[in-house]
Amino acid sequence: MDQQELQQNLMEFEKNRNQLMNIGAQKQQLQMQSAAVDAALDELNKTSEKKAYKAVGNILVLCDVIDLKKELSEQKESTDLRIKTVQKQEDNMIEKLNKLRSKIEAVAAEMQGKAPSASIGESTKVLPSKEKGKK
């Protein structure tokens, strides 16, 4: 274990941390999209109208409410599935980062001439575990 290995681990950690931030932003965007579809479905369920407008590009098109509900429900299902997939990616990345962090700490401690502490894995965890992130 040497300085070069430590530098490689640090670069990999930084790359993975950036990926985690991108995954988090993607998940947030999908959650907002899901909430918007939910709001639209709620409004469609409240209305007694048979027709409603939907935005298609820069125009509004008159559609049957039943067809629109079906389309939005499918869109919601798809978005929620994508959120679950992104959540799994986020959980895996957090786990990977925590393992890499522990490895970096162990190499740094070894380079300083002292053995890594036995409690390094759990007590110094910087990133949340995937159990905490799940709802």
C-alpha positions as CSV (number, residue, x, y, z in Angstrom):
1,M,0.0,0.0,0.0
2,D,1.5,3.3,-1.1
3,Q,0.9,6.9,-1.9
4,Q,-0.1,6.0,-5.4
5,E,-2.8,3.5,-4.3
6,L,-4.1,6.1,-1.8
7,Q,-4.4,8.7,-4.6
8,Q,-6.2,6.2,-6.9
9,N,-8.6,5.4,-4.1
10,L,-9.2,9.1,-3.4
11,M,-9.9,9.8,-7.1
12,E,-12.3,6.9,-7.3
13,F,-14.0,8.1,-4.2
14,E,-14.4,11.6,-5.7
15,K,-15.7,10.2,-9.0
16,N,-18.3,8.0,-7.1
17,R,-19.3,10.8,-4.9
18,N,-20.1,12.9,-8.0
19,Q,-22.0,10.0,-9.5
20,L,-24.0,9.8,-6.2
21,M,-24.9,13.5,-6.4
22,N,-26.0,13.0,-10.0
23,I,-28.1,10.0,-9.0
24,G,-29.7,12.1,-6.2
25,A,-30.6,14.9,-8.6
26,Q,-32.1,12.4,-11.0
27,K,-34.2,10.8,-8.2
28,Q,-35.4,14.2,-7.1
29,Q,-36.4,15.2,-10.6
30,L,-38.3,11.9,-11.0
31,Q,-40.0,12.4,-7.6
32,M,-41.2,15.9,-8.7
33,Q,-42.5,14.4,-12.0
34,S,-44.4,11.7,-10.1
35,A,-45.9,14.3,-7.8
36,A,-47.0,16.4,-10.8
37,V,-48.7,13.4,-12.3
38,D,-50.4,12.6,-9.0
39,A,-51.7,16.1,-8.8
40,A,-53.1,15.9,-12.4
41,L,-54.7,12.5,-11.6
42,D,-56.3,14.0,-8.5
43,E,-57.8,16.8,-10.5
44,L,-59.1,14.5,-13.1
45,N,-60.7,12.3,-10.5
46,K,-62.5,15.4,-9.0
47,T,-63.9,16.6,-12.3
48,S,-67.2,15.6,-13.7
49,E,-66.2,16.7,-17.2
50,K,-65.9,14.2,-20.0
51,K,-63.2,16.0,-21.8
52,A,-60.0,17.7,-20.6
53,Y,-57.0,19.4,-22.3
54,K,-53.5,17.9,-22.3
55,A,-50.3,19.6,-23.2
56,V,-48.6,18.2,-26.3
57,G,-45.5,20.2,-27.0
58,N,-46.6,23.8,-27.3
59,I,-50.3,23.1,-27.9
60,L,-53.3,21.9,-25.8
61,V,-55.3,19.0,-27.2
62,L,-58.8,18.1,-26.1
63,C,-58.9,14.5,-24.9
64,D,-61.3,12.1,-23.2
65,V,-60.9,12.1,-19.4
66,I,-60.9,8.3,-19.2
67,D,-58.1,8.0,-21.8
68,L,-56.2,10.8,-20.1
69,K,-56.5,9.1,-16.7
70,K,-55.2,5.8,-18.2
71,E,-52.3,7.5,-19.8
72,L,-51.3,9.4,-16.6
73,S,-51.7,6.2,-14.5
74,E,-49.3,4.4,-16.9
75,Q,-46.9,7.4,-16.8
76,K,-47.0,7.4,-13.0
77,E,-46.3,3.7,-12.8
78,S,-43.3,4.1,-15.1
79,T,-42.0,7.0,-13.2
80,D,-42.3,5.2,-9.8
81,L,-40.5,2.2,-11.3
82,R,-37.7,4.4,-12.4
83,I,-37.6,6.0,-8.9
84,K,-37.1,2.5,-7.4
85,T,-34.3,1.7,-9.9
86,V,-32.6,5.0,-9.1
87,Q,-33.0,4.4,-5.4
88,K,-31.3,1.0,-5.7
89,Q,-28.4,2.7,-7.7
90,E,-28.2,5.3,-4.9
91,D,-28.1,2.6,-2.2
92,N,-25.4,0.6,-4.0
93,M,-23.3,3.8,-4.5
94,I,-23.6,4.7,-0.8
95,E,-22.5,1.2,0.1
96,K,-19.6,1.4,-2.3
97,L,-18.5,4.8,-1.0
98,N,-18.6,3.6,2.6
99,K,-16.4,0.6,1.7
100,L,-14.0,2.8,-0.2
101,R,-13.9,5.4,2.6
102,S,-13.0,2.6,5.1
103,K,-10.3,1.4,2.7
104,I,-8.9,4.9,2.3
105,E,-8.8,5.4,6.1
106,A,-7.0,2.1,6.5
107,V,-4.4,2.9,3.9
108,A,-3.9,6.4,5.4
109,A,-3.5,4.9,8.9
110,E,-1.1,2.3,7.6
111,M,1.0,5.0,5.8
112,Q,1.2,6.9,9.1
113,G,2.6,3.8,10.8
114,K,-0.3,2.9,12.9
115,A,-2.8,0.1,12.6
116,P,-6.4,1.1,11.6
117,S,-8.8,1.3,14.6
118,A,-11.2,-1.6,15.0
119,S,-14.2,0.8,15.1
120,I,-13.3,2.6,11.9
121,G,-16.1,1.0,9.9
122,E,-19.2,1.8,11.8
123,S,-18.5,4.7,14.1
124,T,-16.9,7.0,11.5
125,K,-19.5,6.4,8.8
126,V,-20.0,9.7,7.0
127,L,-22.6,8.6,4.4
128,P,-26.0,7.3,5.4
129,S,-26.5,3.6,5.3
130,K,-29.1,2.4,2.7
131,E,-31.4,1.3,5.5
132,K,-31.8,4.9,6.6
133,G,-32.6,6.1,3.1
134,K,-35.4,3.7,2.5
135,K,-39.0,4.7,3.1
